Amino acid sequence: MGALNQTRVTEFIFLGLTDNWVLEILFFVPFTVTYMLTLLGNFLIVVTIVFTPRLHNPMYFFLSNLSFIDICHSSVTVPKMLEGLLLERKTISFDNCIAQLFFLHLFACSEIFLLTIMAYDRYVAICIPLHYSNVMNMKVCVQLVFALWLGGTIHSLVQTFLTIRLPYCGPNIIDSYFCDVPPVIKLACTDTYLTGILIVSNSGTISLVCFLALVTSYTVILFSLRKQSAEGRRKALSTCSGHFMVVALFFGPCIFLYTRPDSSFSIDKVVSVFYTVVTPLLNPLIYTLRNEEVKTAMKHLRQRRICS
């Protein structure tokens, strides 16, 4: 409580993406379009899966959860970023900054766990198909989703506690367009070396362990495909390649941003934009453009709506 009572900063000021207002205006339109497409694309996936009975299986159950998380993940940072692109003075209150930080890590960590579960689902479906219905029944799937949200909440609470317990009594300028743990703790009026190590250990360990588990899972799947028929290999590779593309696009920025010591690089903002703005849009594109079942279900759903 002593550390919290020393907190004097009531708001933070973002430096934003750039100090060139012309570039900021130019960025506003494509980022707004990207955000709207992200919401629309992921919402369509959720609706399609919910209202298409033949897609009520574990793989699409997890995919609908992924789309829901992507909607939430992008909505934590992008609206505030778009607002900042139009304002000369970009501010956020201390409480809203902490809330943004909390939900950012909640949804990001939940997505990490979900991608890991999706890889395990594909492993069971391809490597031990005869046991798939028993291993991945809906009860187990619901329990796994509950576990990933619980894990994401615990991770986010740890990150938030490590951040909020520090005293903030002086600098309040964040060299970013959203509140995240590394840039915020740099403003603390105390030595943050140990806190930084704990934060990197927490986020970095989760990112690396889950990524290694994913790589191992897909490696085992690739080796097992040698025993499959040509059609089985084609279908499995099509599904897994889409999953792995999403994994690489999401984990790359996560590992770059959260598994290194407290230091800044000029490319950090570019990586952050890709991580918070672009990746949530790529997920629905990858899963719909490469998945005939989802595309067919969307067409049928549209036809049913037109006919009604």
C-alpha atoms as a printed R data frame, in Angstrom:
    type eleno elety resid chain resno       x       y       z
1   ATOM     1    CA   MET     A     1   0.000   0.000   0.000
2   ATOM     2    CA   GLY     A     2   2.920   2.329   0.615
3   ATOM     3    CA   ALA     A     3   3.972   2.136  -3.014
4   ATOM     4    CA   LEU     A     4   0.428   2.812  -4.195
5   ATOM     5    CA   ASN     A     5   0.104   5.860  -1.939
6   ATOM     6    CA   GLN     A     6   3.137   7.418  -3.625
7   ATOM     7    CA   THR     A     7   1.419   7.427  -7.000
8   ATOM     8    CA   ARG     A     8   1.029  11.024  -8.181
9   ATOM     9    CA   VAL     A     9   0.660  10.677 -11.940
10  ATOM    10    CA   THR     A    10  -3.008  10.954 -12.940
11  ATOM    11    CA   GLU     A    11  -2.577  10.641 -16.704
12  ATOM    12    CA   PHE     A    12  -0.077   9.507 -19.297
13  ATOM    13    CA   ILE     A    13   0.747  11.161 -22.618
14  ATOM    14    CA   PHE     A    14   1.326   9.001 -25.695
15  ATOM    15    CA   LEU     A    15   3.901  10.024 -28.273
16  ATOM    16    CA   GLY     A    16   1.922   7.985 -30.807
17  ATOM    17    CA   LEU     A    17   3.152   6.324 -33.968
18  ATOM    18    CA   THR     A    18   4.953   9.387 -35.335
19  ATOM    19    CA   ASP     A    19   5.425  13.087 -34.641
20  ATOM    20    CA   ASN     A    20   4.483  13.925 -38.245
21  ATOM    21    CA   TRP     A    21   0.807  14.949 -38.253
22  ATOM    22    CA   VAL     A    22   0.530  14.454 -42.019
23  ATOM    23    CA   LEU     A    23   1.544  10.811 -41.639
24  ATOM    24    CA   GLU     A    24  -0.890  10.413 -38.770
25  ATOM    25    CA   ILE     A    25  -3.779  11.608 -40.943
26  ATOM    26    CA   LEU     A    26  -2.640   9.268 -43.716
27  ATOM    27    CA   PHE     A    27  -2.476   6.356 -41.259
28  ATOM    28    CA   PHE     A    28  -5.987   7.003 -39.959
29  ATOM    29    CA   VAL     A    29  -7.883   5.793 -43.036
30  ATOM    30    CA   PRO     A    30  -6.127   2.417 -43.632
31  ATOM    31    CA   PHE     A    31  -6.063   1.612 -39.914
32  ATOM    32    CA   THR     A    32  -9.762   2.436 -39.590
33  ATOM    33    CA   VAL     A    33 -10.583   0.219 -42.580
34  ATOM    34    CA   THR     A    34  -8.407  -2.562 -41.150
35  ATOM    35    CA   TYR     A    35 -10.152  -2.356 -37.786
36  ATOM    36    CA   MET     A    36 -13.636  -2.416 -39.329
37  ATOM    37    CA   LEU     A    37 -12.698  -5.405 -41.497
38  ATOM    38    CA   THR     A    38 -11.303  -7.134 -38.407
39  ATOM    39    CA   LEU     A    39 -14.581  -6.708 -36.557
40  ATOM    40    CA   LEU     A    40 -16.665  -7.729 -39.573
41  ATOM    41    CA   GLY     A    41 -14.528 -10.732 -40.558
42  ATOM    42    CA   ASN     A    42 -14.276 -12.207 -37.083
43  ATOM    43    CA   PHE     A    43 -17.943 -11.516 -36.342
44  ATOM    44    CA   LEU     A    44 -18.949 -13.347 -39.548
45  ATOM    45    CA   ILE     A    45 -16.883 -16.364 -38.523
46  ATOM    46    CA   VAL     A    46 -18.533 -16.493 -35.096
47  ATOM    47    CA   VAL     A    47 -22.042 -16.134 -36.549
48  ATOM    48    CA   THR     A    48 -21.361 -18.692 -39.310
49  ATOM    49    CA   ILE     A    49 -20.121 -21.312 -36.867
50  ATOM    50    CA   VAL     A    50 -22.904 -20.691 -34.336
51  ATOM    51    CA   PHE     A    51 -25.691 -20.967 -36.951
52  ATOM    52    CA   THR     A    52 -24.221 -23.865 -38.970
53  ATOM    53    CA   PRO     A    53 -24.867 -27.192 -37.196
54  ATOM    54    CA   ARG     A    54 -22.329 -29.168 -39.249
55  ATOM    55    CA   LEU     A    55 -19.605 -26.854 -37.969
56  ATOM    56    CA   HIS     A    56 -20.420 -27.720 -34.365
57  ATOM    57    CA   ASN     A    57 -17.250 -29.678 -33.737
58  ATOM    58    CA   PRO     A    58 -14.133 -28.960 -31.630
59  ATOM    59    CA   MET     A    59 -12.029 -27.385 -34.401
60  ATOM    60    CA   TYR     A    60 -14.662 -24.787 -35.283
61  ATOM    61    CA   PHE     A    61 -15.637 -24.310 -31.646
62  ATOM    62    CA   PHE     A    62 -12.063 -23.228 -30.969
63  ATOM    63    CA   LEU     A    63 -12.007 -21.153 -34.163
64  ATOM    64    CA   SER     A    64 -15.095 -19.202 -33.050
65  ATOM    65    CA   ASN     A    65 -13.398 -18.534 -29.714
66  ATOM    66    CA   LEU     A    66 -10.285 -17.341 -31.565
67  ATOM    67    CA   SER     A    67 -12.363 -14.892 -33.592
68  ATOM    68    CA   PHE     A    68 -14.059 -13.613 -30.447
69  ATOM    69    CA   ILE     A    69 -10.679 -13.071 -28.776
70  ATOM    70    CA   ASP     A    70  -9.358 -11.251 -31.864
71  ATOM    71    CA   ILE     A    71 -12.338  -8.869 -31.758
72  ATOM    72    CA   CYS     A    72 -11.621  -8.114 -28.101
73  ATOM    73    CA   HIS     A    73  -7.843  -7.957 -28.557
74  ATOM    74    CA   SER     A    74  -7.954  -5.385 -31.344
75  ATOM    75    CA   SER     A    75 -10.663  -3.359 -29.582
76  ATOM    76    CA   VAL     A    76  -8.444  -2.842 -26.530
77  ATOM    77    CA   THR     A    77  -5.850  -0.750 -28.384
78  ATOM    78    CA   VAL     A    78  -7.015   0.244 -31.884
79  ATOM    79    CA   PRO     A    79  -9.874   2.669 -31.013
80  ATOM    80    CA   LYS     A    80  -7.579   4.643 -28.701
81  ATOM    81    CA   MET     A    81  -4.881   4.644 -31.371
82  ATOM    82    CA   LEU     A    82  -7.319   5.958 -33.998
83  ATOM    83    CA   GLU     A    83  -8.422   8.687 -31.619
84  ATOM    84    CA   GLY     A    84  -4.788   9.635 -31.035
85  ATOM    85    CA   LEU     A    85  -4.112   9.919 -34.759
86  ATOM    86    CA   LEU     A    86  -6.614  12.789 -34.896
87  ATOM    87    CA   LEU     A    87  -5.506  14.564 -31.719
88  ATOM    88    CA   GLU     A    88  -2.421  16.655 -31.140
89  ATOM    89    CA   ARG     A    89  -2.310  15.773 -27.439
90  ATOM    90    CA   LYS     A    90  -2.804  12.058 -26.877
91  ATOM    91    CA   THR     A    91  -3.621  11.287 -23.243
92  ATOM    92    CA   ILE     A    92  -5.016   8.470 -21.152
93  ATOM    93    CA   SER     A    93  -5.872   8.487 -17.466
94  ATOM    94    CA   PHE     A    94  -3.822   6.370 -15.093
95  ATOM    95    CA   ASP     A    95  -6.783   4.085 -14.319
96  ATOM    96    CA   ASN     A    96  -7.681   3.627 -17.989
97  ATOM    97    CA   CYS     A    97  -4.037   2.903 -18.784
98  ATOM    98    CA   ILE     A    98  -3.941   0.126 -16.201
99  ATOM    99    CA   ALA     A    99  -7.260  -1.236 -17.483
100 ATOM   100    CA   GLN     A   100  -5.945  -1.234 -21.055
101 ATOM   101    CA   LEU     A   101  -2.798  -3.014 -19.932
102 ATOM   102    CA   PHE     A   102  -4.825  -5.630 -18.040
103 ATOM   103    CA   PHE     A   103  -7.179  -6.470 -20.920
104 ATOM   104    CA   LEU     A   104  -4.366  -6.415 -23.483
105 ATOM   105    CA   HIS     A   105  -2.524  -9.166 -21.609
106 ATOM   106    CA   LEU     A   106  -5.735 -11.029 -20.804
107 ATOM   107    CA   PHE     A   107  -6.713 -11.429 -24.454
108 ATOM   108    CA   ALA     A   108  -3.155 -11.903 -25.740
109 ATOM   109    CA   CYS     A   109  -2.362 -14.642 -23.225
110 ATOM   110    CA   SER     A   110  -5.745 -16.303 -23.766
111 ATOM   111    CA   GLU     A   111  -5.017 -16.381 -27.512
112 ATOM   112    CA   ILE     A   112  -1.622 -17.967 -26.870
113 ATOM   113    CA   PHE     A   113  -3.246 -20.734 -24.836
114 ATOM   114    CA   LEU     A   114  -6.031 -21.143 -27.399
115 ATOM   115    CA   LEU     A   115  -3.590 -21.552 -30.300
116 ATOM   116    CA   THR     A   116  -1.777 -24.193 -28.267
117 ATOM   117    CA   ILE     A   117  -5.052 -26.029 -27.621
118 ATOM   118    CA   MET     A   118  -5.934 -25.839 -31.328
119 ATOM   119    CA   ALA     A   119  -2.599 -27.439 -32.184
120 ATOM   120    CA   TYR     A   120  -3.314 -30.246 -29.704
121 ATOM   121    CA   ASP     A   121  -6.765 -30.683 -31.260
122 ATOM   122    CA   ARG     A   122  -5.198 -31.118 -34.706
123 ATOM   123    CA   TYR     A   123  -2.625 -33.548 -33.266
124 ATOM   124    CA   VAL     A   124  -5.366 -35.755 -31.834
125 ATOM   125    CA   ALA     A   125  -7.476 -35.547 -35.013
126 ATOM   126    CA   ILE     A   126  -4.602 -36.504 -37.322
127 ATOM   127    CA   CYS     A   127  -2.387 -38.764 -35.219
128 ATOM   128    CA   ILE     A   128  -4.984 -40.699 -33.193
129 ATOM   129    CA   PRO     A   129  -8.222 -40.226 -35.152
130 ATOM   130    CA   LEU     A   130  -9.934 -43.326 -33.705
131 ATOM   131    CA   HIS     A   131  -9.820 -41.786 -30.229
132 ATOM   132    CA   TYR     A   132 -10.683 -38.241 -31.318
133 ATOM   133    CA   SER     A   133 -14.363 -38.282 -30.319
134 ATOM   134    CA   ASN     A   134 -13.476 -39.532 -26.842
135 ATOM   135    CA   VAL     A   135 -10.456 -37.291 -26.245
136 ATOM   136    CA   MET     A   136 -11.938 -34.079 -27.682
137 ATOM   137    CA   ASN     A   137 -15.596 -34.272 -26.717
138 ATOM   138    CA   MET     A   138 -17.494 -31.020 -26.113
139 ATOM   139    CA   LYS     A   139 -17.235 -31.315 -22.340
140 ATOM   140    CA   VAL     A   140 -13.450 -31.410 -22.603
141 ATOM   141    CA   CYS     A   141 -13.472 -28.517 -25.096
142 ATOM   142    CA   VAL     A   142 -15.523 -26.325 -22.762
143 ATOM   143    CA   GLN     A   143 -13.197 -27.189 -19.877
144 ATOM   144    CA   LEU     A   144 -10.163 -26.283 -21.999
145 ATOM   145    CA   VAL     A   145 -11.682 -22.929 -22.954
146 ATOM   146    CA   PHE     A   146 -12.472 -22.228 -19.298
147 ATOM   147    CA   ALA     A   147  -8.880 -23.137 -18.399
148 ATOM   148    CA   LEU     A   148  -7.398 -20.817 -21.037
149 ATOM   149    CA   TRP     A   149  -9.480 -17.870 -19.784
150 ATOM   150    CA   LEU     A   150  -8.465 -18.670 -16.216
151 ATOM   151    CA   GLY     A   151  -4.807 -18.868 -17.238
152 ATOM   152    CA   GLY     A   152  -5.065 -15.600 -19.155
153 ATOM   153    CA   THR     A   153  -6.671 -13.884 -16.180
154 ATOM   154    CA   ILE     A   154  -3.986 -15.072 -13.765
155 ATOM   155    CA   HIS     A   155  -1.216 -13.962 -16.141
156 ATOM   156    CA   SER     A   156  -2.822 -10.554 -16.616
157 ATOM   157    CA   LEU     A   157  -3.331 -10.067 -12.880
158 ATOM   158    CA   VAL     A   158   0.350 -10.815 -12.267
159 ATOM   159    CA   GLN     A   159   1.457  -8.351 -14.966
160 ATOM   160    CA   THR     A   160  -0.912  -5.680 -13.679
161 ATOM   161    CA   PHE     A   161   0.115  -6.142 -10.048
162 ATOM   162    CA   LEU     A   162   3.817  -5.909 -10.914
163 ATOM   163    CA   THR     A   163   3.093  -2.667 -12.775
164 ATOM   164    CA   ILE     A   164   0.669  -0.925 -10.425
165 ATOM   165    CA   ARG     A   165   2.688  -1.575  -7.257
166 ATOM   166    CA   LEU     A   166   5.434   0.759  -8.527
167 ATOM   167    CA   PRO     A   167   5.399   4.492  -7.653
168 ATOM   168    CA   TYR     A   168   4.758   6.888 -10.563
169 ATOM   169    CA   CYS     A   169   5.631  10.384  -9.449
170 ATOM   170    CA   GLY     A   170   7.396  12.095 -12.306
171 ATOM   171    CA   PRO     A   171   7.647  11.373 -16.071
172 ATOM   172    CA   ASN     A   172   4.353  10.534 -17.742
173 ATOM   173    CA   ILE     A   173   5.257  10.334 -21.448
174 ATOM   174    CA   ILE     A   174   4.868   6.886 -23.021
175 ATOM   175    CA   ASP     A   175   6.739   6.330 -26.270
176 ATOM   176    CA   SER     A   176   3.954   4.258 -27.766
177 ATOM   177    CA   TYR     A   177   0.277   4.494 -28.772
178 ATOM   178    CA   PHE     A   178  -1.077   2.189 -26.040
179 ATOM   179    CA   CYS     A   179  -0.295   1.150 -22.487
180 ATOM   180    CA   ASP     A   180   1.847  -1.947 -22.135
181 ATOM   181    CA   VAL     A   181   4.005  -3.151 -19.274
182 ATOM   182    CA   PRO     A   182   7.520  -2.423 -20.664
183 ATOM   183    CA   PRO     A   183   6.971   1.272 -21.596
184 ATOM   184    CA   VAL     A   184   4.891   1.993 -18.489
185 ATOM   185    CA   ILE     A   185   7.310   0.627 -15.881
186 ATOM   186    CA   LYS     A   186  10.083   2.757 -17.396
187 ATOM   187    CA   LEU     A   187   8.266   5.764 -15.929
188 ATOM   188    CA   ALA     A   188   8.350   4.451 -12.358
189 ATOM   189    CA   CYS     A   189  10.263   6.505  -9.781
190 ATOM   190    CA   THR     A   190  12.301   3.538  -8.589
191 ATOM   191    CA   ASP     A   191  14.657   0.853  -9.825
192 ATOM   192    CA   THR     A   192  12.633  -1.536 -11.980
193 ATOM   193    CA   TYR     A   193  15.356  -4.042 -12.849
194 ATOM   194    CA   LEU     A   194  13.934  -6.858 -10.698
195 ATOM   195    CA   THR     A   195  10.367  -6.081 -11.775
196 ATOM   196    CA   GLY     A   196  11.467  -6.139 -15.401
197 ATOM   197    CA   ILE     A   197  13.080  -9.541 -14.924
198 ATOM   198    CA   LEU     A   198   9.901 -10.915 -13.332
199 ATOM   199    CA   ILE     A   199   7.752  -9.508 -16.121
200 ATOM   200    CA   VAL     A   200   9.989 -10.879 -18.869
201 ATOM   201    CA   SER     A   201  10.116 -14.230 -17.102
202 ATOM   202    CA   ASN     A   202   6.332 -14.354 -16.883
203 ATOM   203    CA   SER     A   203   5.430 -13.280 -20.425
204 ATOM   204    CA   GLY     A   204   8.537 -14.722 -22.050
205 ATOM   205    CA   THR     A   205   8.154 -18.144 -20.471
206 ATOM   206    CA   ILE     A   206   4.522 -18.444 -21.536
207 ATOM   207    CA   SER     A   207   5.291 -17.333 -25.111
208 ATOM   208    CA   LEU     A   208   8.339 -19.559 -25.562
209 ATOM   209    CA   VAL     A   209   6.937 -22.676 -23.875
210 ATOM   210    CA   CYS     A   210   3.675 -22.498 -25.831
211 ATOM   211    CA   PHE     A   211   5.529 -21.800 -29.076
212 ATOM   212    CA   LEU     A   212   7.844 -24.778 -28.543
213 ATOM   213    CA   ALA     A   213   4.823 -26.946 -27.735
214 ATOM   214    CA   LEU     A   214   3.186 -25.806 -30.965
215 ATOM   215    CA   VAL     A   215   6.272 -26.476 -33.063
216 ATOM   216    CA   THR     A   216   6.625 -29.923 -31.488
217 ATOM   217    CA   SER     A   217   2.966 -30.697 -32.126
218 ATOM   218    CA   TYR     A   218   3.115 -29.707 -35.791
219 ATOM   219    CA   THR     A   219   6.399 -31.573 -36.266
220 ATOM   220    CA   VAL     A   220   4.818 -34.774 -34.951
221 ATOM   221    CA   ILE     A   221   1.825 -34.188 -37.223
222 ATOM   222    CA   LEU     A   222   4.052 -33.766 -40.287
223 ATOM   223    CA   PHE     A   223   5.873 -37.019 -39.558
224 ATOM   224    CA   SER     A   224   2.592 -38.871 -39.032
225 ATOM   225    CA   LEU     A   225   1.281 -37.713 -42.422
226 ATOM   226    CA   ARG     A   226   3.599 -40.182 -44.147
227 ATOM   227    CA   LYS     A   227   1.129 -42.910 -43.169
228 ATOM   228    CA   GLN     A   228  -1.885 -41.042 -44.517
229 ATOM   229    CA   SER     A   229  -3.434 -41.304 -47.978
230 ATOM   230    CA   ALA     A   230  -2.737 -38.582 -50.538
231 ATOM   231    CA   GLU     A   231  -6.169 -37.022 -49.936
232 ATOM   232    CA   GLY     A   232  -5.704 -37.230 -46.164
233 ATOM   233    CA   ARG     A   233  -2.286 -35.568 -46.410
234 ATOM   234    CA   ARG     A   234  -3.688 -32.787 -48.589
235 ATOM   235    CA   LYS     A   235  -6.564 -32.021 -46.233
236 ATOM   236    CA   ALA     A   236  -4.381 -32.210 -43.110
237 ATOM   237    CA   LEU     A   237  -1.678 -30.005 -44.628
238 ATOM   238    CA   SER     A   238  -4.267 -27.441 -45.725
239 ATOM   239    CA   THR     A   239  -5.710 -27.200 -42.213
240 ATOM   240    CA   CYS     A   240  -2.394 -27.270 -40.358
241 ATOM   241    CA   SER     A   241  -0.668 -24.809 -42.677
242 ATOM   242    CA   GLY     A   242  -3.399 -22.268 -41.939
243 ATOM   243    CA   HIS     A   243  -3.000 -22.851 -38.212
244 ATOM   244    CA   PHE     A   244   0.760 -22.554 -38.382
245 ATOM   245    CA   MET     A   245   0.568 -19.308 -40.373
246 ATOM   246    CA   VAL     A   246  -1.564 -17.805 -37.599
247 ATOM   247    CA   VAL     A   247   0.865 -19.128 -34.977
248 ATOM   248    CA   ALA     A   248   3.889 -17.620 -36.724
249 ATOM   249    CA   LEU     A   249   2.166 -14.253 -37.263
250 ATOM   250    CA   PHE     A   250   1.057 -14.041 -33.633
251 ATOM   251    CA   PHE     A   251   4.002 -15.550 -31.766
252 ATOM   252    CA   GLY     A   252   6.696 -13.738 -33.761
253 ATOM   253    CA   PRO     A   253   5.813 -10.275 -32.411
254 ATOM   254    CA   CYS     A   254   5.035 -11.692 -28.928
255 ATOM   255    CA   ILE     A   255   8.438 -13.310 -28.594
256 ATOM   256    CA   PHE     A   256  10.185 -10.210 -29.996
257 ATOM   257    CA   LEU     A   257   8.428  -7.814 -27.611
258 ATOM   258    CA   TYR     A   258   8.241  -9.821 -24.396
259 ATOM   259    CA   THR     A   259  11.250 -12.132 -24.194
260 ATOM   260    CA   ARG     A   260  14.050  -9.594 -24.099
261 ATOM   261    CA   PRO     A   261  15.398  -7.325 -21.340
262 ATOM   262    CA   ASP     A   262  14.080  -3.809 -20.733
263 ATOM   263    CA   SER     A   263  15.255  -2.089 -23.908
264 ATOM   264    CA   SER     A   264  13.677  -0.282 -26.844
265 ATOM   265    CA   PHE     A   265  14.278  -0.574 -30.578
266 ATOM   266    CA   SER     A   266  13.087   1.730 -33.324
267 ATOM   267    CA   ILE     A   267  11.175  -1.170 -34.892
268 ATOM   268    CA   ASP     A   268   9.118  -1.796 -31.729
269 ATOM   269    CA   LYS     A   269   6.206   0.380 -32.889
270 ATOM   270    CA   VAL     A   270   6.085  -1.353 -36.270
271 ATOM   271    CA   VAL     A   271   5.991  -4.762 -34.575
272 ATOM   272    CA   SER     A   272   3.325  -3.524 -32.151
273 ATOM   273    CA   VAL     A   273   1.131  -2.266 -35.010
274 ATOM   274    CA   PHE     A   274   1.418  -5.633 -36.735
275 ATOM   275    CA   TYR     A   275   0.629  -7.415 -33.448
276 ATOM   276    CA   THR     A   276  -2.371  -5.297 -32.417
277 ATOM   277    CA   VAL     A   277  -3.819  -4.132 -35.758
278 ATOM   278    CA   VAL     A   278  -2.853  -6.469 -38.591
279 ATOM   279    CA   THR     A   279  -2.771  -9.954 -37.020
280 ATOM   280    CA   PRO     A   280  -6.412  -9.930 -35.805
281 ATOM   281    CA   LEU     A   281  -7.461  -9.240 -39.411
282 ATOM   282    CA   LEU     A   282  -5.214 -11.918 -40.921
283 ATOM   283    CA   ASN     A   283  -6.731 -14.677 -38.783
284 ATOM   284    CA   PRO     A   284 -10.210 -14.578 -40.388
285 ATOM   285    CA   LEU     A   285  -8.676 -14.119 -43.840
286 ATOM   286    CA   ILE     A   286  -6.442 -17.166 -43.423
287 ATOM   287    CA   TYR     A   287  -9.151 -19.368 -41.962
288 ATOM   288    CA   THR     A   288 -11.863 -18.399 -44.465
289 ATOM   289    CA   LEU     A   289  -9.848 -18.160 -47.679
290 ATOM   290    CA   ARG     A   290  -8.165 -21.510 -47.024
291 ATOM   291    CA   ASN     A   291 -11.195 -23.336 -45.585
292 ATOM   292    CA   GLU     A   292 -13.836 -24.544 -48.011
293 ATOM   293    CA   GLU     A   293 -16.216 -25.630 -45.240
294 ATOM   294    CA   VAL     A   294 -16.344 -22.143 -43.724
295 ATOM   295    CA   LYS     A   295 -16.736 -20.461 -47.125
296 ATOM   296    CA   THR     A   296 -19.533 -22.855 -48.106
297 ATOM   297    CA   ALA     A   297 -21.271 -22.332 -44.759
298 ATOM   298    CA   MET     A   298 -21.092 -18.546 -45.219
299 ATOM   299    CA   LYS     A   299 -22.658 -18.832 -48.678
300 ATOM   300    CA   HIS     A   300 -25.488 -21.012 -47.374
301 ATOM   301    CA   LEU     A   301 -26.080 -18.655 -44.460
302 ATOM   302    CA   ARG     A   302 -26.263 -15.679 -46.830
303 ATOM   303    CA   GLN     A   303 -28.666 -17.532 -49.143
304 ATOM   304    CA   ARG     A   304 -30.897 -18.490 -46.210
305 ATOM   305    CA   ARG     A   305 -31.029 -14.858 -45.100
306 ATOM   306    CA   ILE     A   306 -31.853 -13.636 -48.622
307 ATOM   307    CA   CYS     A   307 -34.615 -16.243 -49.019
308 ATOM   308    CA   SER     A   308 -36.127 -15.383 -45.650
